[in-house]
Amino acid sequence: MTEPVLIVGAGVAGLVCALELQRHGQSAILLEGAPEAGGRVRSTHANGLVIDHGFQVLFTAYPTLREYLETDALQFRRFLPAARIVRDGRISLIGDALRDPSLLIGTVLARAVSIGDKLRLLALRRFAQQLTIDDCFAIRFAQVSTREFLAGRGFGPAVIDGFFAPFYGGIFLDRTLETSASILLFTFKMLADGDTVVPAGGIGALTQQMAAALPAGSVRVSSPVAQLLRHDGRVTGVRLASGEELTARHVVLATDAPAAARLAATADVTLPVPEGARGCTTVYFTTTASPIPGKALWLNAAPDAVISHAVTISDVAPTYVTGKTQLIAATAVGPAADLSDEALDAAARRELATMGAAAGNSVSAPLVREVIWRVPYAQFAQPPGWRELRPTIACGIAGLWRASEVLHSSSLEGAARGGQSAARALLQSS
């Protein structure tokens, strides 16, 4: 019997790698340390609620990830292509009127962004759409920060700090906008080319569907890998934390970068790790009357904001709740994400009330905290020049491969591309 490929990690990268191998008649076994597949893309169903493991969305324009999904079965629920910016007691709606014409009047009248900057936003949208995804990562964009790039296109500090910092802070998980401009252009293009959605059953439905498309027994959960096995200059398998040893034709590391480096070190292999980690913490509340209703993201543009962005996720996806309950997701990024549960809870309540008051929503319904979900390593940092330090798929020793978002970008699409690229490189080597 031919030994299988062992894939360590059953997140998006690992699942795509396994699915791509399956398409070419190759068997693979995924080893996942958690009790279920999905990695960071998971949802918990409890007490009539769907709780995503941190606030996450899917851009339907992601081309590679879409290849591995049955999108109709996921029953996507669409966000309004807009954001409500709240600062100094005022609220402005900024939306993509080309995708949803109903947003035109509100966007034109919005005071948070000047007419000149609205025209620059439109020009930036057109510019990003004309680029290919590979173009977005060209050196001329990858070597400058988002802040520098925006300033170079004529945007002033007011719109950079009042709109881009809270909005893209939610995407980059960093409100400083020191992330490479290539990521700005990539995500701007994805926003313009498609919808922003969540599956009806939660973001975890993405990975659950992919796992279900693999043969029975392909995914072994609660099976953390403790060590790589090496013999005669080749990686030949793994040892689980339980002591069980599994041999393999190839081993693919599809974990986050720090975990992959730790495992590689057990076979005397050094893997580069991107410097810096981006974490986020999401506080979930239920209520009977949300202070921030609607299908648009609410941006807290206050300079001292704890909650960077929030949304009544049950307005976007009523399937996340039962009955008349409403579910709010309020997310902190940067240093605020590390505050204590008590401090986050208090700040979230205060800032949600402030945002609601700016919109004239004097809602007095109590907020019931359901859970605080912390994701310390939600993304790796992507500053200017980071792509020059990316690892290769082959890890410098026979039998060991890398499937990861670090091969492309810290995103669902980046993870899918990492998994697909690793599978194809492995197939070509056989």
C-alpha positions in Angstrom: 0.0 0.0 0.0 1.3 3.4 -0.9 1.9 5.6 2.1 -0.2 8.8 2.1 0.7 12.4 2.3 0.4 13.7 5.8 -0.8 17.3 6.1 -0.3 18.9 9.5 -3.1 21.3 10.1 -6.7 21.2 8.8 -7.3 24.9 8.3 -8.0 26.4 4.9 -4.5 25.8 3.6 -4.4 22.2 4.7 -7.9 21.4 3.4 -7.2 23.0 0.0 -4.0 21.1 -0.3 -5.8 17.8 0.4 -8.6 18.6 -2.0 -6.1 19.4 -4.8 -4.2 16.2 -4.2 -7.5 14.3 -4.2 -8.4 15.8 -7.6 -5.2 14.2 -8.9 -5.8 10.8 -7.4 -3.4 11.2 -4.4 -4.5 10.3 -0.9 -3.8 12.5 2.1 -4.5 12.4 5.8 -4.9 15.7 7.7 -3.7 15.8 11.3 -5.5 18.5 13.4 -4.7 19.2 17.0 -8.1 20.9 17.7 -11.3 18.9 18.2 -12.6 19.9 14.8 -11.2 20.9 11.4 -11.1 24.6 10.3 -8.1 26.2 12.1 -9.0 29.8 12.6 -12.0 29.5 10.3 -14.5 27.9 12.7 -17.9 28.6 14.3 -19.5 27.4 17.5 -23.2 26.6 17.6 -24.6 26.8 21.2 -27.8 28.1 22.9 -29.4 28.9 19.6 -26.5 31.1 18.4 -23.8 30.9 15.8 -20.6 32.3 17.2 -17.7 32.7 14.7 -14.3 32.4 16.2 -13.6 36.0 15.9 -15.3 38.4 13.4 -14.5 37.1 9.9 -16.0 37.6 6.5 -15.6 36.1 3.0 -15.0 38.1 -0.2 -16.8 36.2 -2.9 -14.2 37.6 -5.4 -11.5 35.3 -4.0 -10.8 33.3 -7.1 -8.7 30.4 -5.7 -10.8 29.7 -2.6 -13.9 29.7 -4.7 -12.6 26.7 -6.7 -13.0 24.5 -3.6 -16.4 25.6 -2.4 -20.0 24.7 -3.4 -21.1 28.3 -2.9 -24.8 27.7 -3.5 -24.9 25.3 -0.6 -23.4 27.8 1.8 -26.4 30.2 1.4 -24.3 33.4 1.6 -25.7 36.3 3.6 -24.5 39.6 2.2 -23.2 42.7 4.0 -24.2 46.1 2.7 -21.2 47.4 0.8 -20.9 50.4 3.1 -19.6 51.5 6.5 -21.0 53.9 9.1 -18.3 56.1 10.4 -18.8 57.5 13.9 -16.7 60.3 15.4 -17.3 63.2 17.7 -21.0 62.3 18.0 -21.6 62.4 14.2 -22.3 59.6 11.8 -21.6 59.3 8.1 -22.4 56.5 5.7 -19.8 55.7 3.0 -20.8 53.1 0.5 -20.0 51.6 -2.8 -22.9 53.1 -4.9 -21.6 51.3 -8.0 -22.5 48.0 -6.3 -25.6 49.3 -4.5 -27.1 52.5 -6.0 -29.3 53.0 -2.9 -26.1 54.2 -1.2 -25.5 57.1 -3.5 -27.3 59.9 -1.7 -26.1 58.9 1.7 -22.5 58.7 0.5 -22.7 62.0 -1.3 -24.0 63.7 1.8 -21.6 62.1 4.2 -19.6 64.8 6.1 -16.8 62.5 7.3 -15.2 62.4 3.9 -14.8 65.5 1.7 -16.1 65.6 -1.9 -12.5 65.6 -3.1 -11.7 62.5 -1.1 -14.8 60.8 -2.3 -13.6 61.4 -5.8 -10.2 60.0 -4.9 -11.9 57.0 -3.4 -13.8 56.4 -6.6 -10.5 56.8 -8.6 -8.8 54.3 -6.2 -11.6 51.8 -6.7 -11.2 52.0 -10.5 -7.4 51.8 -10.2 -7.6 48.6 -8.1 -10.1 47.0 -10.3 -7.9 47.4 -13.4 -5.1 45.5 -11.6 -4.7 41.8 -11.6 -4.1 40.2 -8.3 -0.5 39.7 -9.2 -0.3 43.4 -10.2 -1.4 44.3 -6.7 1.7 42.7 -5.3 4.1 44.4 -7.6 7.2 45.8 -6.0 6.1 49.4 -6.5 3.2 48.7 -4.2 4.7 46.1 -1.9 7.6 48.4 -0.9 5.5 51.2 0.6 3.0 51.4 3.5 -0.7 51.9 3.1 -0.4 55.3 4.8 2.4 56.4 2.4 0.5 55.1 -0.6 -2.7 56.9 0.3 -0.9 60.2 1.0 0.8 59.8 -2.4 -2.7 59.7 -4.0 -3.7 62.9 -2.4 -5.7 61.7 0.6 -5.3 63.9 3.7 -4.9 63.0 7.4 -8.6 63.5 8.1 -9.8 60.7 5.7 -6.7 58.5 6.3 -7.3 58.5 10.1 -11.0 58.9 10.1 -12.0 56.3 7.4 -9.1 54.2 6.3 -7.6 53.5 9.8 -10.8 52.1 11.3 -12.0 50.4 8.1 -8.7 48.8 7.0 -7.7 48.4 10.6 -10.5 45.8 10.7 -9.0 44.1 7.6 -5.3 44.5 8.5 -6.0 44.2 12.3 -3.7 47.2 12.6 -5.0 50.8 12.6 -1.5 52.3 12.1 -1.8 51.5 8.3 1.8 50.4 8.3 0.8 47.3 6.3 2.1 47.1 2.8 0.0 49.0 0.2 -0.2 45.7 -1.9 -2.6 44.4 0.7 -4.7 47.6 0.5 -5.0 47.2 -3.3 -5.7 43.5 -3.1 -8.5 43.8 -0.6 -9.8 47.0 -2.3 -10.0 45.0 -5.5 -11.8 42.1 -3.8 -14.3 44.5 -2.2 -15.1 46.1 -5.6 -15.2 42.9 -7.6 -17.6 40.9 -5.4 -19.7 40.8 -2.3 -18.7 40.6 1.4 -20.6 37.7 2.9 -20.9 35.1 5.6 -22.4 31.6 5.1 -25.8 31.1 6.7 -24.3 28.6 9.1 -21.4 30.7 10.1 -17.9 31.2 8.7 -16.9 27.7 9.9 -19.3 26.3 7.3 -16.5 27.0 4.7 -14.1 24.6 6.2 -16.7 22.1 7.3 -17.8 21.8 3.7 -14.3 21.3 2.5 -13.6 18.7 5.1 -16.8 16.9 4.2 -15.7 16.7 0.5 -12.7 14.5 1.5 -13.0 10.7 1.9 -14.1 9.4 5.3 -11.2 9.2 7.7 -9.1 11.7 5.9 -9.2 14.2 8.8 -8.0 13.1 12.2 -8.9 15.7 14.8 -7.6 15.9 18.4 -4.3 14.6 16.9 -1.6 17.1 17.7 1.8 16.5 16.1 4.7 16.7 18.4 7.7 15.8 16.2 8.8 15.2 12.6 10.5 11.9 11.9 13.7 12.1 9.9 15.8 9.3 8.4 18.7 9.4 5.9 18.3 13.1 5.2 14.6 12.9 4.6 11.4 13.6 6.6 9.6 10.3 6.7 6.6 10.9 9.0 5.5 12.3 12.3 5.1 11.4 15.9 1.8 12.5 17.5 1.6 13.9 21.1 0.1 10.5 22.0 3.3 8.7 21.0 1.8 7.2 17.8 4.1 7.3 14.8 2.8 7.7 11.2 5.0 7.2 8.2 4.4 9.2 5.0 5.6 9.8 1.4 5.6 13.5 2.1 4.7 15.7 5.1 3.1 19.1 4.5 3.2 21.8 7.2 -0.1 23.7 7.0 -0.1 25.3 10.4 0.5 29.0 11.2 4.1 30.1 10.8 5.3 29.9 14.4 3.9 26.3 14.8 5.4 25.2 11.5 8.8 26.6 12.5 8.6 24.7 15.9 7.8 21.4 14.1 10.5 21.9 11.5 13.1 22.4 14.2 12.4 18.9 15.5 13.9 17.7 12.2 16.8 20.2 12.4 15.2 22.4 9.7 15.0 26.1 10.1 11.9 27.9 8.6 11.6 31.7 8.5 8.8 33.2 10.5 7.3 36.6 9.6 8.1 39.1 12.3 5.1 40.4 14.3 1.6 39.0 14.8 -1.8 40.6 14.4 -4.4 39.6 17.0 -8.0 40.6 17.5 -10.6 40.0 20.2 -14.3 40.0 19.5 -17.0 40.5 22.2 -20.3 39.0 21.3 -23.5 40.4 22.9 -27.1 39.5 22.5 -30.0 41.9 22.9 -33.5 42.5 21.9 -32.8 45.9 20.3 -29.4 46.6 18.9 -28.0 50.2 19.2 -26.2 49.6 15.8 -28.7 48.1 13.5 -28.3 47.3 9.8 -26.2 45.3 7.4 -23.3 47.8 7.2 -20.2 47.7 9.3 -19.9 50.4 12.0 -16.5 52.1 12.3 -15.4 53.7 15.6 -13.2 56.5 14.3 -12.4 57.9 17.8 -8.6 58.2 18.2 -8.9 56.4 21.6 -11.3 53.7 20.4 -11.1 50.3 22.0 -13.7 48.7 19.7 -12.5 49.3 16.2 -15.5 48.0 14.4 -18.8 46.4 15.1 -21.9 45.0 13.4 -25.2 43.5 14.3 -24.3 40.2 12.6 -27.8 38.8 13.0 -29.1 41.6 10.7 -26.7 40.4 8.1 -27.4 36.7 8.8 -30.6 36.1 10.7 -29.7 32.4 10.7 -27.1 33.2 13.4 -29.9 33.5 16.0 -33.2 32.1 17.0 -36.4 34.0 17.8 -36.1 37.8 18.1 -32.7 37.8 19.7 -30.1 40.1 18.0 -26.3 39.2 18.0 -23.7 41.9 18.0 -20.0 41.4 17.2 -17.7 44.1 18.5 -14.0 43.8 17.7 -10.8 45.2 19.2 -7.5 45.2 17.3 -4.0 46.2 18.2 -3.1 46.8 21.8 -6.8 47.1 22.7 -7.2 43.4 21.8 -5.1 42.5 24.8 -7.2 44.2 27.4 -8.8 42.1 30.1 -12.3 40.7 29.7 -13.7 43.2 32.1 -12.1 46.2 30.4 -13.2 45.0 27.0 -16.7 44.4 28.1 -17.0 47.9 29.7 -15.5 49.6 26.7 -17.7 47.7 24.2 -20.8 48.6 26.1 -19.8 52.3 26.4 -18.7 52.6 22.7 -21.6 50.7 21.3 -23.9 53.1 23.1 -22.0 56.1 21.8 -22.2 54.9 18.2 -25.9 54.2 18.6 -26.5 57.6 20.1 -24.8 59.3 17.1 -27.3 57.6 14.9 -30.2 58.6 17.1 -30.7 55.1 18.4 -31.6 55.7 22.1 -31.9 52.0 22.7 -32.1 51.0 26.4 -32.4 47.2 25.9 -29.7 45.4 28.0 -26.7 43.8 26.3 -25.9 40.3 27.5 -22.4 39.2 27.0 -22.3 35.8 25.4 -18.6 35.2 24.9 -15.3 37.0 24.3 -13.3 35.3 21.5 -9.5 36.0 21.4 -7.4 35.2 18.3 -3.8 36.1 19.3 -2.4 35.1 15.9 -5.1 36.0 13.5 -2.7 37.3 10.9 1.1 37.8 10.5 2.4 41.3 10.0 2.7 42.4 6.3 4.8 45.6 6.3 6.6 46.9 3.2 9.1 44.4 1.9 7.6 41.4 3.7 7.1 39.4 0.5 10.8 39.3 -0.1 11.2 37.3 3.0 8.5 34.7 2.2 9.5 31.0 2.6 9.6 28.6 -0.3 7.2 25.6 -0.6 10.1 23.1 -0.4 11.6 23.3 3.0 15.2 22.4 2.1 14.9 18.7 3.0 13.4 15.9 1.0 9.8 15.0 2.1 8.9 18.2 3.8 6.7 20.9 2.2 5.1 24.2 3.3 1.4 25.0 2.6 0.5 28.3 4.2 -0.9 31.8 3.7 2.7 33.0 4.2 3.3 32.0 0.6 0.9 34.7 -0.6 -0.9 36.9 1.9 -2.5 36.7 5.3 -6.1 36.1 4.1 -8.5 33.3 3.2 -7.4 33.6 -0.4 -3.8 33.6 0.6 -4.3 30.3 2.6 -6.1 28.7 -0.4 -3.3 29.7 -2.7 -0.7 28.4 -0.3 -2.5 25.0 -0.1 -3.0 24.8 -3.8 0.6 25.7 -4.6 2.0 23.2 -2.2 -0.1 20.4 -3.6 0.9 21.2 -7.2 4.6 21.4 -6.3 4.4 18.1 -4.5 2.6 16.5 -7.5 5.2 17.8 -9.9 8.0 16.3 -7.7 6.5 12.8 -7.8 
